Amino acid sequence: MNADTRNQDPRPIRSFVIRAGRLTDSQRLALRQHWDEYVFDYKSGVLDLDAVFPRPAPVNLEIGFGMGDSLLAMARENPASNFLGIEVHKPGIGKLLNGLAREQIDNVRILCRDAREVLQNCIVPNSLARVLLLFPDPWPKKKHHKRRLVQPDFVELVASRLQPAGRFHLATDWENYAEQMLEVLEANSALKNTQGPGRFWSNPDRPETKFERRGQRLGHEVRDLLYEKLG
């Protein structure tokens, strides 16, 4: 190993693992038929959000939309807003594409990429109306906590991309992760807790998700947080 190789930065810690999920026939067909309509290829450059969607509107970004049920519901119920979804798992993208095409919803666009890269390289500061992070991978083992997405540097990045008064909505059914989220967000001076310091959001306004239902079946309490960017 030469000196140049030894001095290179280590590979970034990923908050997700690409799982070889089995695609159903309908998901595979949706990926083939509707990919070009809703999904755009990642390019390491600023994304013109007004050009991505059919019409200019406030942009809501959901990180890791899973199977897409909540994103589909939010887009359906809020046609005057635009929704950008980030997901790395093809089965979830295929399922969402099926729903978007079936219901002829046109205010959703998708990126299949690491959310950190998208926020860092594609989204300009002060441009997002809302960021949603609903039930991210909890990495429950203590030795894996460093893989959790909600860390100070990530929250700082999200806050920088929100518009003044833009909102960051998080949810988890893992108590330990909820406490970590609360600690990290309360320490960020650019954000304020809409429910009051140190408080969770007891009556969140969002669709129920598959991961939420699974957590409830396991007896996990769901906790939501809602923060607003200071002007």
N, C-alpha and C positions, 0 to 999 in steps of 0.2 A: 504494500500500500504506500503510495507516494504522499508527500506533504499536502499536495492540493486536495487529494481525496480525503485525507484526515481532517482538513480544515473546513470541509463543506458542512453546511447546516444539516442537522439531522432531519429525517423525513417528518413532516407535520403529523401530530397526533390526530387521528380521525375520530369523530364522534359517532360514526356509523360503520357498519360492516355491510358490504354488498352481499346479500344473500341470494342464492340461486333459487328464487321462488319459481314455482311451476306456473307457467302461463296457461290460462284456459284458452280454448279455441276462440271464444269471443274477444278476449283480451288481445290475443295475437292478431286477430283480424282488425281490431280497432287501431292497434299500433301501425299496421300497414296502411289502413285506409285514411286515418285522421291525423297522423303524426305531423304532416306538413301544414295542416290547418291550424293546429293549436300549439305545437311544440317547436321551439326554435333552438338552433344549435348555439352552444356556448362559444362566445368569442371574448378574449381578454381585452375588452374595450368598453367604453361607456355605452350603456343601453339607452336609446331614445324611447322612453316609455310612451310618449304620445304617438310614436310611429308604430309601436308594437300592437296596440289595440285599435279597434275600428273607430273609436271616438275618444277624445281626451276626457279624463275623469280621475277622481282621487284613486290612488293605487294602494291596494291592500296586498301585502306579501305574506303567504303562509309557507313556513319552513317545515318540510317533512310532512306532506299532507296524507301520507299513508295510502289508504284505498280511495281517498278523495271524496268520501261521503259528505263531510262537513264543508269542504270547499265548494262542492256542487250546490249544497243547500244555501250557503251564503251568497253565491253568485246568483242563484235563482231569486232569492229574496231581496237582493240589492242590485237591481239592473242599472242603477245610476252610478255604480262604482265599478272599477276594474280590479281584477284579482290575478296576481302573479303567483303561481304555485311552484315550489321547488321540491323535487323528489328524485331519489336515485334508484328506486326499485321499479322495474318495468311492469310487474303485475298491477301495482297501484295506478300507474300512469294509464295502462290499458283500460282498467275499470273506469277511471275518470273520463277518458276519451269516449267510452261508450255512452256514459251519461250525458256528456256535453253534446254529442252528436244527436242522441235521441231527443233531447229537449231543445235542441237548436239554441244553445246558450253561447253567446259570442263575446262575453266580457271576461273570459279566462284565457290566460296563456301560461305555458309550462316550460320550465327549464329542468333538464336532467343533469344536475351538477351539484357539487358541494356548495352549501349555502354560504360558507365563509368566502369562497372564491367569488361567488356572484355579488355578494355585498361589497367586498373589497374592490373588485375590478369593474363591475358593471353598473352599480347603482350610485348615482351622484349624491352628495350630502343634501340633506333637507328636502328629500323628494318623495318620501313615502308617508301616506296618511296613517297606516297601521301595519304593524308586524305581528303575526300570530305564530306562536310556538306551542302547539298543543300536544302534550304527551310525547315529548322526545324520549329517546332511549335513556332509561334511568341508570344504566350501568351500576347495578346495585352493590356489587362487590367493592369493598373499600379500595382495593388495589387498582380498580378501574375507574375510580371517581375522576381521575385526571382526563378521562375521555368524555366526560359530560360536556355538553355544548355550552351550558350557561356558566361561563367563567368571566372574570372582570374584563378581559380584553374583548371578548365577544359582545358583551353588553355595551361596552363603549362604542364598538363598531355599529351595532344596531341603532343606538341613540344618535350617532352622527348622521345616519341616513334618514331618520324621521324628520318630518316637518315640525316646526314649532307647534305645540299642542297635539302632535301625532302621538299615537298610543302603541304600547307594547303589551300584548296580552299573552300570558303564559298559563299553562295548566299541567299538572302532574298528579298521579295517584300514588306516588312514593313519598312518604312523609319526610324522609331524610333529604331527598332532592328538593322538595318544597321549601324546607328550611334553608338549604343552600341557595336556592333561587332568591328567596327573600333577603338573605344576608348580602348577596352580591348586588342586587338591584337597589337595596337601601343605601349602599355605599356609593352609588353613582350619582354625582352631583347634578347631572343633566336631566335626571328623571325624578318625578315625584309620584308617590303612591296615591292613586285616586281615592283609595279607601281610608287613608290616614296611615301614618308611619307604623310599620310593622304589622299591617293587617292584610288578610287575604280577602278576596272578593267573594262574598257569600252568595250572590245571586247573579252569576255570570250570564251575559247575553251572547250565547253561541249555540250551535247545534251540538247534540250529543254525538260522540265518536265511538267507533268500534273499540278502541283501546280503553276508553272510559268505561264502557259496558263490561269489558273483560276485567278491569280493575275492581269494579263494583262486585262482580261475581266472586272475586277473591277476597272480598271484605276490605278493600282499600278505600280510604277516604280521598275524594277528589278535592284538590285545592287549586284555585285560580288566583292569578295576580294580574292587576291592571295598572300600568304606569303611564304617565303622560310626560312628554318632553317639555321642559320649561322654555319659555320664549326667550 
